[in-house]
């Protein structure tokens, strides 16, 4: 069974794990508009520290953050505020995957954007 698993399979799995980590590690984090750039960098650096990661881009929508401030002057990070792209490479296969909020489904959806193979 293990011989049937390809580098492509592993690259896709790694991309999904990285996006899941963004979502499940950082949702609920207190955030203010003036700290968005730092939060984006912290999230990206955290994910980039994991194996096989080539690149990470994190964008947090400042308008959605500000619109959802509590009475205490901050919001809790939600999936609907995030747009994330991650690039991983495993065994010569490079996968670009992303996560964006789907307004119609009211859910942050993850997707495979591109698969490139150097094999």
Secondary structure, DSSP 8 states (H G I E B T S, - for coil): -GGG--HHHHHHHHHHHHHHHHHHHHTT-EE-GGGHHHHHHHHHHHHHTSTTEEEEEEEE-HHHHHHT--TTS-EE--GGGEEEEEEEEETTEEEEEEEEEETTTTEEEEEEEEEEE--
